[in-house]
Each structure stands twice: as C-alpha cells, then as structure tokens.
C-alpha cells in the first residue's frame, strides 16, 4: 500500500473512488467526504487527488484543495500521518479536516470547529408573505451573489463565490430552484435560504445548504422569518429531518438554529499540520 498524488484520474481510479464513497456513505450514515471534493472526483477536476493504492486498486482517497494553503479531507474523515507527511513535504501550509470525533495526534492544533446540527420537524403552514419567492435564474445570479458575498464577507469559503461557483452547483442533479428561496425588502434581497434535499440517502433529509441575511438588516428578525420559511419548505416536501453546518464560534447563528429546534450532533475539526 502506498499513497500517491494523481493530477488527472483514470476511469478506473474514478470508479474505485466513487465506489469507496458509496461504501463509506452506507457505513457512516452520512456523506463520506465533503461535496466539493466528491464533485471534483465526479467531474475529474485536475489536481489534489491523493490515492492509497494496493495493486491496481484504489483503497483510500483524500482530496487536497488549495484554500489559504492546502486543506485536506480523507474519505471517512480520518487522519493518516503518512499521508500528512507526504502532502506537507512540498506545501508551506497544510490543514486537515477530522470528522466524527476520529482520533488525531494531540500535538496538532485546532484552527476551526464546524458543528453539524439537526432538527426533527413537524409540518406547519407558513404561507407566502410579500417579498418571499423562489430564485429566478439566470436573472437573480448577480444580485444573489452580491448578497451572499456581503453576508459572508469574513467566511473562509462562502464569502467569495463567483458565477462559476454558483453555476457548477446549479448543474448538479440535486439542484431544485423551487427550493432556493429569496426574501426581498424594497426589491433588495434581505435574506435567502437554499435547501438541498438528500433524496437518495437512507433517510430523506433537507439540508439548509446556504442561509444568509444581508448585514444591513441583521438583528431585525429577518433570520428567524427566513429560517421558518425554509423549514416549512422542507416539510412541504414530506421531509421531516433538517440538517445544517455552522461554525462553532458563530454564536448568533447557533442561537438562532437552537431556537428553531436544532441540536449539535457532531463537531468537525480543522487541524494545523506543523
């Protein structure tokens, strides 16, 4: 067995990795690697693919993304010291995601904590108040991107989305524009709630995929109204489980989600590799 980097995946490597993802999904009861890394395998985006190979078969995978250095996630959310050393050799800054409380060397420092939250939902009627509507693509692309990037100005991933970032997700099989809600105030987007339905999972789940409130109207109740609209949209589909991710240090957002019945089920850690 040996780890090696592959710039472009062969058809057999892609097949092995995607098969491993499905196996790990079933084992863990969740997505075995983050959406962006999985999409890069599906579309064979070049660079950042690390393979653990036994004979001619891939038995392990990690995605290394360029983001303020290099951020690594290994299939299953585990840590591998051999792989970490290999990636660190020619990279100045390396960080590593740990999921599901998997063990890691105690000398590594935690630089970010991401909470996975879940709520069990009862059906309720929300209605369609003035200003609440589904996204209209492509007409709303520029205005939503401006709104999103302002709402997440200090966020490490969400605050610098481009048209390419949005359009790549719009092309995914799970995308449904009727589950992408905007709430306008005087023709400006005050808040938005983009829902991703996990229809093929063992349990149907609605994920609050992107949730945003314009900084100019924060603290005026828009967050709770938008969240209620999103949760109603989930139950309207006959789905009664909602999930989301939030940074552990975002206390205001965490308090909002807790007030709507969400509880933290898992805390993922981003480690600094010295």
C-alpha positions as CSV (number, residue, x, y, z in Angstrom):
1,X,0.0,0.0,0.0
2,X,1.3,3.5,-0.9
3,X,-0.1,7.0,-1.1
4,X,0.5,8.9,-4.3
5,X,-0.8,12.0,-5.9
6,X,-2.8,11.9,-9.2
7,X,-3.3,15.0,-11.2
8,X,-5.9,13.5,-13.5
9,X,-7.8,10.4,-12.5
10,X,-8.1,7.4,-14.8
11,X,-11.5,6.0,-15.5
12,X,-10.7,3.0,-13.2
13,X,-9.5,5.3,-10.4
14,X,-12.6,7.4,-10.6
15,X,-14.8,4.3,-10.5
16,X,-12.8,2.9,-7.5
17,X,-13.1,6.2,-5.6
18,X,-16.8,6.7,-6.2
19,X,-17.4,3.1,-5.2
20,X,-15.5,3.7,-2.0
21,X,-17.6,6.8,-1.4
22,X,-20.8,4.8,-1.6
23,X,-19.4,2.1,0.7
24,X,-18.4,4.7,3.3
25,X,-21.7,6.6,2.9
26,X,-23.5,3.4,3.9
27,X,-21.1,2.7,6.8
28,X,-21.2,6.1,8.3
29,X,-24.8,7.0,7.6
30,X,-23.7,10.3,6.1
31,X,-21.8,11.7,3.1
32,X,-18.3,10.3,3.4
33,X,-16.4,13.3,2.0
34,X,-17.4,16.9,1.5
35,X,-19.5,17.9,-1.5
36,X,-16.7,19.9,-3.3
37,X,-14.2,17.1,-3.1
38,X,-16.7,14.5,-4.3
39,X,-17.7,16.7,-7.2
40,X,-14.0,17.1,-8.2
41,X,-13.9,13.3,-8.5
42,X,-17.1,13.1,-10.4
43,X,-16.0,15.7,-12.9
44,X,-12.3,14.7,-12.8
45,X,-11.1,18.1,-12.0
46,X,-7.3,18.2,-12.2
47,X,-5.0,18.2,-9.2
48,X,-5.3,17.4,-5.5
49,X,-6.2,13.7,-5.7
50,X,-4.3,11.5,-3.3
51,X,-4.8,7.8,-3.7
52,X,-3.9,4.9,-1.4
53,X,-3.3,2.1,-3.9
54,X,-3.0,-1.7,-3.3
55,X,-2.0,-3.5,-6.5
56,X,-4.2,-1.9,-9.2
57,X,-7.0,-1.0,-6.9
58,X,-7.6,2.3,-5.0
59,X,-8.4,1.5,-1.4
60,X,-8.2,5.0,0.1
61,X,-8.7,8.6,-1.1
62,X,-8.1,12.1,0.1
63,X,-8.8,15.5,-1.6
64,X,-6.3,18.3,-1.1
65,X,-7.8,21.7,-2.0
66,X,-6.0,24.9,-2.4
67,X,-7.6,27.2,0.1
68,X,-5.4,29.6,2.2
69,X,-2.7,27.0,1.8
70,X,-3.9,23.4,1.4
71,X,-6.9,21.8,3.1
72,X,-7.1,18.0,3.2
73,X,-10.1,15.7,3.9
74,X,-9.6,11.9,3.8
75,X,-12.5,9.6,2.9
76,X,-14.3,8.8,6.1
77,X,-13.0,11.9,7.9
78,X,-9.9,10.2,9.4
79,X,-6.3,11.2,9.9
80,X,-3.3,9.4,8.3
81,X,0.2,10.5,9.5
82,X,1.9,9.0,6.4
83,X,-0.3,10.9,4.0
84,X,0.0,14.1,6.1
85,X,3.8,13.9,5.9
86,X,3.7,13.3,2.1
87,X,1.5,16.3,1.5
88,X,3.4,18.6,3.9
89,X,6.8,18.0,2.1
90,X,6.2,20.5,-0.7
91,X,3.5,22.7,0.8
92,X,4.0,25.5,3.3
93,X,0.6,25.5,4.9
94,X,-1.5,22.3,5.3
95,X,-4.7,21.9,7.3
96,X,-6.7,18.7,7.8
97,X,-10.4,18.0,8.4
98,X,-11.3,15.5,11.1
99,X,-15.0,14.2,11.2
100,X,-17.0,12.1,13.6
101,X,-14.6,12.6,16.5
102,X,-11.9,10.4,14.8
103,X,-8.6,10.3,16.7
104,X,-5.7,12.6,15.7
105,X,-2.2,13.4,17.1
106,X,-2.6,15.5,20.3
107,X,0.2,17.9,19.3
108,X,-1.9,19.2,16.3
109,X,-3.7,22.5,17.0
110,X,-7.4,23.1,16.1
111,X,-7.9,26.2,13.9
112,X,-11.6,25.8,13.2
113,X,-14.6,24.0,14.5
114,X,-17.7,23.2,12.4
115,X,-20.9,22.0,14.0
116,X,-23.3,19.6,12.3
117,X,-26.8,20.3,13.6
118,X,-30.1,18.5,13.1
119,X,-33.8,19.1,13.8
120,X,-36.9,16.9,13.7
121,X,-39.7,18.9,12.1
122,X,-43.4,18.9,12.5
123,X,-45.4,20.1,9.5
124,X,-46.6,23.7,9.7
125,X,-48.1,26.2,7.3
126,X,-46.1,29.3,6.6
127,X,-47.8,30.9,3.6
128,X,-46.3,33.2,1.0
129,X,-45.8,36.6,2.5
130,X,-45.0,39.6,0.3
131,X,-41.4,39.6,-1.0
132,X,-40.9,35.8,-0.5
133,X,-40.2,34.0,-3.8
134,X,-38.1,31.3,-5.4
135,X,-35.0,32.3,-7.2
136,X,-35.3,33.2,-10.9
137,X,-32.2,32.1,-12.8
138,X,-30.3,33.5,-14.5
139,X,-31.9,36.9,-13.7
140,X,-31.0,36.7,-10.0
141,X,-27.5,35.5,-10.3
142,X,-25.7,38.8,-9.9
143,X,-27.9,40.1,-7.1
144,X,-27.8,36.9,-5.1
145,X,-24.0,36.6,-5.4
146,X,-23.6,40.2,-4.2
147,X,-26.0,39.5,-1.3
148,X,-24.3,36.2,-0.4
149,X,-20.7,37.6,-0.5
150,X,-21.7,40.5,1.6
151,X,-23.5,38.3,4.1
152,X,-20.4,36.0,4.4
153,X,-17.7,38.7,4.0
154,X,-15.5,37.1,6.6
155,X,-16.3,33.4,6.0
156,X,-13.4,31.3,4.8
157,X,-15.3,29.5,2.0
158,X,-18.7,31.2,1.4
159,X,-17.7,34.8,1.1
160,X,-16.0,34.8,-2.3
161,X,-18.4,32.9,-4.6
162,X,-18.3,33.6,-8.3
163,X,-20.7,32.9,-11.1
164,X,-18.8,29.7,-11.8
165,X,-19.2,28.5,-8.2
166,X,-23.0,29.1,-8.4
167,X,-23.5,27.7,-11.9
168,X,-21.5,24.5,-11.1
169,X,-24.0,23.7,-8.3
170,X,-27.0,24.7,-10.4
171,X,-25.9,22.0,-12.8
172,X,-25.9,19.3,-10.1
173,X,-28.7,16.7,-10.3
174,X,-29.9,17.6,-6.8
175,X,-30.5,21.3,-7.7
176,X,-34.1,22.5,-7.5
177,X,-34.8,26.2,-8.0
178,X,-38.1,25.9,-6.1
179,X,-36.0,25.0,-3.0
180,X,-33.9,28.2,-3.3
181,X,-35.9,31.0,-1.6
182,X,-35.3,34.7,-1.6
183,X,-37.0,37.3,0.6
184,X,-36.9,40.8,-0.8
185,X,-37.3,44.0,1.1
186,X,-37.9,47.0,-1.1
187,X,-36.7,45.0,-4.1
188,X,-33.4,44.1,-2.5
189,X,-32.6,40.6,-1.2
190,X,-32.8,40.8,2.6
191,X,-32.4,37.1,3.2
192,X,-32.1,33.8,1.4
193,X,-32.4,30.1,2.2
194,X,-31.1,27.5,-0.3
195,X,-32.2,23.9,0.5
196,X,-30.5,20.8,-0.7
197,X,-32.7,17.7,-0.5
198,X,-30.9,14.4,0.1
199,X,-33.4,12.3,-1.7
200,X,-31.2,9.2,-2.3
201,X,-30.0,8.9,1.2
202,X,-31.3,6.1,3.5
203,X,-33.3,8.8,5.3
204,X,-34.7,11.8,3.4
205,X,-33.2,15.0,4.7
206,X,-33.5,18.6,3.9
207,X,-30.2,20.5,4.3
208,X,-30.1,24.2,4.9
209,X,-27.4,24.5,2.3
210,X,-26.8,28.2,2.2
211,X,-28.5,30.6,4.7
212,X,-27.9,34.3,4.5
213,X,-29.1,37.6,5.9
214,X,-27.9,40.9,4.5
215,X,-25.7,42.7,7.1
216,X,-27.8,45.9,6.7
217,X,-30.9,44.2,8.1
218,X,-29.3,41.8,10.6
219,X,-30.8,42.0,14.1
220,X,-34.3,42.9,12.7
221,X,-35.9,39.4,12.7
222,X,-35.1,38.5,9.1
223,X,-33.1,35.5,10.1
224,X,-35.9,33.8,12.0
225,X,-38.5,34.6,9.4
226,X,-36.3,33.2,6.6
227,X,-35.4,30.1,8.6
228,X,-39.1,29.4,9.3
229,X,-39.9,29.8,5.6
230,X,-37.1,27.3,4.8
231,X,-38.2,24.8,7.3
232,X,-41.8,25.0,6.1
233,X,-40.5,24.4,2.5
234,X,-38.8,21.2,3.8
235,X,-41.9,19.8,5.5
236,X,-44.0,20.8,2.4
237,X,-42.0,18.1,0.6
238,X,-42.9,15.5,3.2
239,X,-39.4,15.6,4.7
240,X,-39.2,15.8,8.5
241,X,-35.5,16.0,9.2
242,X,-33.4,19.1,8.6
243,X,-29.6,19.5,8.9
244,X,-27.1,22.2,8.6
245,X,-23.5,23.2,9.3
246,X,-22.4,26.2,11.2
247,X,-19.1,27.5,12.6
248,X,-18.9,26.8,16.3
249,X,-17.8,30.4,17.0
250,X,-20.8,31.9,15.2
251,X,-22.8,32.2,18.4
252,X,-25.6,34.3,16.9
253,X,-26.4,31.8,14.1
254,X,-26.1,28.9,16.6
255,X,-28.6,30.5,18.9
256,X,-31.0,31.1,16.0
257,X,-30.8,27.5,15.0
258,X,-31.2,26.2,18.5
259,X,-34.3,28.4,18.9
260,X,-35.8,26.5,16.0
261,X,-35.1,23.1,17.5
262,X,-31.7,22.3,16.0
263,X,-29.2,20.5,18.2
264,X,-25.5,19.8,17.6
265,X,-24.9,16.2,16.7
266,X,-21.2,16.3,15.6
267,X,-18.3,18.8,15.8
268,X,-15.7,18.6,12.9
269,X,-12.2,20.0,13.5
270,X,-9.8,21.6,11.1
271,X,-6.2,20.9,12.3
272,X,-3.0,22.7,11.5
273,X,-0.2,20.4,10.3
274,X,3.1,21.8,11.6
